[in-house]
Amino acid sequence: MPSPPPNPLLGRLAECLRAIREQEGMSLTTLSLRADVGVELIRELELAGGHVPKVATVLRLAGALGVGPGELVAGVRWVPIEVVRERGRFDVAEDPALAAEVAALRAAATGRARSA
């Protein structure tokens, strides 16, 4: 099965994951077994394909690599894409204009909630 096309939003995560895995001298199979994450998912992440991984996946990969999760996502810009009752769902974005727009929307939503 072919890998999904590269996702430009996941490029930095892909770079960090591959670099750390190779630095540790770990194969995809070994990382898969240690992290209890499928080889295909790791391959997709390293190619910046597929969907944004779940936090649990990032934590498992980081633990198996012996690094903190922050090292895998260093340089990735995470911005809220939905704000509901001060709980957010997060996604990655590299567009500064989008990040500013989301921040403004969040500030406006927070202001309305406080005045209510």
Secondary structure by P-SEA (a helix, b strand, c coil): cccccccccaaaaaaaaaaaaaaacccaaaaaaaacccaaaaaaaaacccccccaaaaaaaaaaaccccccccccbbbbbccccccbbbbbbbccaaaaaaaaaaaaaaaaaaaac
